[in-house]
Amino acid sequence: MYLLEQNYAAVKTAIAAAASRSGRDPQAVLLVAVTKTVGIEAVRQAYSLGISDFGENRVQDAAAKVASMADARWHFIGYLQTNKVKDVLPAYSLIHSLDRSSLADALQSYAEKADLVADVLVQVNVAAEESKHGLAPAELASFLEYLRGLKRIRIHGLMTMAPYVEDAEEVRPVFRQLRLLRDQNASPGCPMPELSMGMTNDYQVAVEEGATIVRIGSALFSG
Ligand SMILES: *Cc1c(COP(=O)(O)O)cnc(C)c1O
């Protein structure tokens, strides 16, 4: 077996085990393969193994990969500059990193012009790390209220990045907090089913805490 195939099998097994530990259906967890460190060949190989969803965090670096794999679903997971909205909105299925009203306004305005809908997750900086983007948990309710007025924006849920730690158990409260924030802010008109949380270092804990989307790079593409 090729390395990627082995890695993919191991990740799938670990997701299934984590899901079953918390009584969840493994099918309820979407794997987004983060391809920011690899080239088109690796993306093609992953796609041929059955991976359908890919994540990128830099518009320019990703452009050739996204263009050559238009059948795949692409997820934008990085900081999104407003002047890149026109490149990202038509090409990506889900933007994980909506974190400010200026970006929401740019998405709304471009979506209207292009007759598109912006499918988004709201990024929350649960751990309040200086180095990370995302809203403070206390800002979430009013931000969601603001988004309600923007008809071209469809909110699917929340996203967070946990701090990097040796022992992923330490960041379990971060994932639990994102789920609670979702539960507190969900409404019948905006149920926010998706929780995008968990990377190579901590996805198993994130799945135990309710992740519906995990974003995994190194566990698939390195080693
Ligand atoms: C790079 C990246 C990932 C994947 O990280 P790994 O540790 O390689 O799994 C996930 N989410 C975001 C936002 C990233 O930038």
The ligand as an SDF file (V2000), in Angstrom:
LIG
                    3D

 15 15  0  0  0  0  0  0  0  0999 V2000
   -3.0230   23.4890    8.2870 C   0  0  0  0  0  0  0  0  0  0  0  0
   -4.3820   23.5170    8.8750 C   0  0  0  0  0  0  0  0  0  0  0  0
   -5.0150   22.3360    9.2780 C   0  0  0  0  0  0  0  0  0  0  0  0
   -4.3610   20.9620    9.1950 C   0  0  0  0  0  0  0  0  0  0  0  0
   -3.3110   20.8580   10.0990 O   0  0  0  0  0  0  0  0  0  0  0  0
   -2.5660   19.4720   10.3930 P   0  0  0  0  0  0  0  0  0  0  0  0
   -2.0050   19.6500   11.7520 O   0  0  0  0  0  0  0  0  0  0  0  0
   -1.5390   19.3030    9.3400 O   0  0  0  0  0  0  0  0  0  0  0  0
   -3.5920   18.3930   10.3490 O   0  0  0  0  0  0  0  0  0  0  0  0
   -6.3030   22.4240    9.7860 C   0  0  0  0  0  0  0  0  0  0  0  0
   -6.9340   23.6140    9.9080 N   0  0  0  0  0  0  0  0  0  0  0  0
   -6.3610   24.7680    9.5330 C   0  0  0  0  0  0  0  0  0  0  0  0
   -7.1230   26.0460    9.6960 C   0  0  0  0  0  0  0  0  0  0  0  0
   -5.0630   24.7630    9.0150 C   0  0  0  0  0  0  0  0  0  0  0  0
   -4.4880   25.9200    8.6530 O   0  0  0  0  0  0  0  0  0  0  0  0
  1  2  1  0
  2  3  1  0
  2 14  2  0
  3  4  1  0
  3 10  2  0
  4  5  1  0
  5  6  1  0
  6  7  2  0
  6  8  1  0
  6  9  1  0
 10 11  1  0
 11 12  2  0
 12 13  1  0
 12 14  1  0
 14 15  1  0
M  END
$$$$
